[in-house]
Amino acid sequence: MTATETLRIGSRDNPLAKDFKRLAQDSGAYRKQGRVWVEGDHLCRAALARGVRPRIAVFSASFWPFVPDDLERAADKSVVLDDALMAHVSGLPSPAPLAFVIELPTAPALLAEAPTVVLDRVQDAGNVGSILRSAAAFGFGQVAALTGTAALWSPKVLRAGMGAHFGLRLVEGLTPDDLSALRAPLLATSSHHGQPLHRTRLPWPCAWLFGHEGQGVDVALADRAARTLRIEQPGGEESLGVAAAAAICLHASACQSGAESVS
């Protein structure tokens, strides 16, 4: 199939359609295929805005006659799926009429002094995606995910990230020992201990450490932190969700440093 050709698929038994379905619905399929399913206009355009060229552009049959020129030319290959097949592949209650298949970015090495977010077994895909959005918004261009964290390029994390992935340096599958490559000081949060965040001068660059939704940061890992800080909660709640806590902490760092986004 050349760059000017379009492949039309109507059967669920088509091998390419089966590959698409795995990418769209299996959180770990991107690791096996080395490709990522990016669904919906917002995510596709966010990828293009960051210079990502998809391998394949996928369109529903009903949308195909109305595809804007820039999306039609975005990839070397275009595939048109019957509407029912697009819904079958997507698995979403309201499937989008377009998707990209992009190459899984090559796993980068950790940058020693980059402002970093470290995720320790954060398992909820929505939380992980939300934290990635906060990282991108507040100048933390590197995210280091320890083993046990939700797969960073999974469809659910991608949707929750709302395009943040394409502006971040994402490193996953790490062990605690791998964090020794970081030179920026580790900062951890606690519900009841440590210095009040709003009264503390924060270092820059730094690496914020956020842990499992129920168990928090691993004790041995928390012991490595240069500082432990707490978020004052005058309303009396026992604790904040990890995504909310991350947004507050990263915003506090950005306000003190005047940090700009780091690619």
N, C-alpha and C positions, 0 to 999 in steps of 0.2 A: 504494500500500500504506500503510495507516494504522498508527499505533503499536500497535494491537490485532490487527493481521493478521499472519499468518505465511505466508511464501512457501516452498513445497517445490520442490526441484529434484532431478531424477534423471538429467539428461542432461549429458554432457561438452560438448555443443555449446551449452549455454546461455551467453549472453554474460557473465552475472554470474559463473558458475562459472569461465569462462575468466579473468576479471579476478582472481578469488580466487587461481587457480593462479599467475598471474604475480606477484602480491604475495607469495605464500608461497614461491616458488622462485627468483625473479629478484632478485638483490641490489640492482639499481638501479630496479626497477619503482616503488617508492614515490615516487621523484622525478618520474616521469612521471604517476602517478595522483594524487599529493598525498594518498595514504592509506597506512596501515601495517597489515600483517597481524600480529596478536598472538595467538599460539597457546598453548593450555594453561591450566589452572586457575590456576597460580601467577602467570603473567604477566598474565592477565586481571584477577585480583583485585588485583595490584599496581597496575595502571592505575586501577582503581576507587578504591583507597585514596588515590590522589593526585588524585582529583577528575576523572579523564578519563571523559568520556561517549562511548562508542563510537557510530559511525554505524550499524553493523550488528553484531548478534550472530549467530554461525554455530554450528549444532549438528548433530551426526550424528543420523540418524534413530533409532538405537537408544538414544541418550542423551536424546533429546527428552522422553520421558515422565517422566524423573527429574530434569529440570533444576530446581535450586533457584529459588525465587521471585525472589531478588535478581538472579540472572543472567538470568532470563527478562525481567525488567523493566529490565535495564541499558541497553538500546539502544532507539531509536525503531523499529527494524526488526529482525525475526528471520528468519533463513533456515535451513531444515532441509535438509541434504544427505543423500542416500542414503549408507549407510556406505561403499560402494565408491567413490562420488564424493568423499567426504571424504578417503579415503586417496589418491585421485588428485590432489586439490587440494593436500594437505599436502606430499607428497613425503618425509615422515619415515618411517623404518622402523616406528615405532609412533605413528601419528597420534593426536593428542589429539581428544577428542570435542567440543571447543568452541574457538572462536576469536572474536576481535573484529576488526573493521575500524575503525580510528580515523583521525581527521584527522591528517595530518602537521603537527606543530607549526610555527608560523611561525618562520622563522629569526631568532633574536634577534641583537642587536648584542653585541659583547664588552663585558663590564663591566670597567672599567679596573683596579680594585683587588680584584677577587674572587680568592680562592684558586683557582688554575687548573691543569689538566693540559693540556699541549700535546703533541699526537701528530704526529710528523713521519714520514709514510709507513709507519706501522705497518700491515702488510698482512694479517696473520692475523686472521680474525674472532674466533677464540677469545681471542687476546691482547687485542684491543680490548675485547671484552666484559668480560674479567677486569679490565682496568684501570678500566673504568667502575665496576665493583663496588667496587674499592678506593677510587676517587675519592669515591663516595657514602659509603662507610663512614668515611672519614677526614676529611670536612669540606671536600673540594674540589668545590664545587658547580658549577663551570664547566669544560667540556672544549672545547678548541679544536683541531679536526682540520684539518691541512694537506692540500692536494690530494695524492692518492696513498695516503691512509689508507683502510682498509676502510670502506665505507659504514656510517655509525653506526646507521641505522635498518633495516639489512638483517636478514632473518630470523635468520641465524646470529649476528650480533652481539647481537640482541635476546635470543636464547636464552642466550648466554653471559653477558649482563648481568644476567639473573635479576631483572629489575624495576628495576634501578638507573636506567635511562633516565628513568623518570617522576619522579625527584627531582633531575634534573640539568639545567643549562642547556647545551644542546648546540649548538655552532656548527661547521659543517663547510664544506669547500671553500675554505679560507683559503689565502692566499699568505704567505710569510714577512714581507712588508711589512705585512700586516694586523696582525701582532703588535705593531706600534708603538703600537697602542691600549692595550696593557697597561701599567700603571704598577707592578705587582708585579714584583720582580726575578726574572729567569729563572735557574733552577738546572738544571745538566746533570750527568749521570753519566759516568764513564769507568771502564773496566776496570782501568787501570793508573796513571792520573794524577789529580791533585787531592787535596784534603784528605780525610782519613778521615771518612765520614759520621757515625760514632758519636762523634767528638770535636769536631764542629762545631756552633756555635750557628746555627740556621737562622732566616732572617727569616720574618716572618708579617705580612701574607699574602705568598705567593710563587707562582711559576708553574714547576712541574716540567716539564722537557722530555724526552720519550722518543722514540727514533728507530727506524728500520727494523731489522727483526730481524737482518739480516746486515751492513748498512752502518753502522748506528747513526745518530746525528744528523748532518745535513748540516753540513759543516765551517763554512760561512759562518754558519749558524744557531748553531752551538755557540760561535762567536766573540762572539755577542751576550750569552752567559750572564754573569751577574754573578759566579757561582761555578761551579767544576767540582768534583764530589765523587766519591769512590770508595767502594764497599762492600767492606769487608774480607772476604776469603774464606780463612780459615785452612785450609780443606780442600784448597785448591790448584786448584780448578777455574779454567779460563781466564776464564769470564764466566758471568753469570746470564742467563736468558731475560728479555725485556723486561717481561713481566707480573710475574714474581717481583721484579725490580729495582724496578718501580713500586710494588708493595705495600710493600716495605721502606722506600723513600724517603718515601712518603706517610704511612706509619705513624710514621716518625721525626718528620716535621713535626707531625703531630697530637699526639704525645706531648709535644713541646716547647711547643706553643701552647695546648693544651687546647681545640682547635678543635671546634666543633659543626658538624653538617651544615648546608650552605648550599644553599638551594633555588635 
